[in-house]
Every structure is written in structure tokens, then in C-alpha cells.
Amino acid sequence: MKFWVYVLQSISGSRYYCGYTSDLTRRLREHNDPDYKLTRTTKVWQGPWEIVWSKECQSRSEAMKLERSIKKRGISRFLEVH
């Protein structure tokens, strides 16, 4: 099964969020749905959210490692070179 690592940006507040999923379209819809409660981080900061970067990975573990490295580096610093 393939997974996606993605970076979202809040259109209204310029904040970033990084995550991974097996269904990128569904996940973006969940982040922007005010009634969906399992996306706490993107509910704390005002959206709407848009995808500004994504990469397909071959496994969940690969996606988790990439997500962790992006967050460790800092999302905005990561985006400067990508």
C-alpha cells in the first residue's frame, strides 16, 4: 500500500501542518471539515488548509520516517529547499 507525506498551509494564518496518509484527497477533506474531530491540530488554528507539498512513499514506515524528519528539521525550513 502506498502512503503520502504532505504539508498543509493555512490560507488564513500561514501556519503549516505535516502528516501522512494513504488517501490524500480524503485527508485534506477531513482537515477542512469543521465537524471532523480527529484532526485536532488543524482545528486549533484556523483554516482553510491547502496542500503545498506532497510526496508518495512505498510504505507506511517510509512515510513515518519522512514525516518525522520534516518535523524535526522544521516545516518552513524544509519547504525552503523543496
Backbone hydrogen bonds, N-H to C=O, Kabsch-Sander energy under -0.5 kcal/mol:
donor,donor_aa,acceptor,acceptor_aa,energy
3,F,57,C,-2.1
4,W,21,T,-3.7
5,V,55,K,-2.5
6,Y,19,G,-2.7
7,V,53,W,-2.8
8,L,17,Y,-3.4
9,Q,50,E,-2.4
10,S,15,R,-2.6
11,I,48,P,-3.1
14,S,10,S,-2.0
17,Y,8,L,-2.0
19,G,6,Y,-2.1
21,T,4,W,-2.3
27,R,23,D,-2.3
28,L,24,L,-2.2
29,R,25,T,-1.9
30,E,26,R,-2.2
31,H,27,R,-2.3
32,N,28,L,-1.7
33,D,29,R,-0.8
33,D,30,E,-0.7
36,Y,33,D,-1.2
37,K,35,D,-0.6
43,K,39,T,-0.6
43,K,40,R,-1.3
44,V,40,R,-1.7
45,W,41,T,-1.3
50,E,9,Q,-2.0
52,V,7,V,-2.7
53,W,7,V,-1.2
55,K,5,V,-2.4
57,C,3,F,-3.8
63,A,59,S,-1.9
64,M,60,R,-2.6
65,K,61,S,-2.2
66,L,62,E,-2.2
67,E,63,A,-2.7
68,R,64,M,-2.4
69,S,65,K,-2.2
70,I,66,L,-2.2
71,K,67,E,-2.4
72,K,68,R,-2.4
73,R,69,S,-2.0
74,G,70,I,-2.0
78,F,74,G,-2.5
79,L,75,I,-2.4
80,E,76,S,-1.3
81,V,77,R,-0.7
81,V,78,F,-0.9
82,H,78,F,-0.6
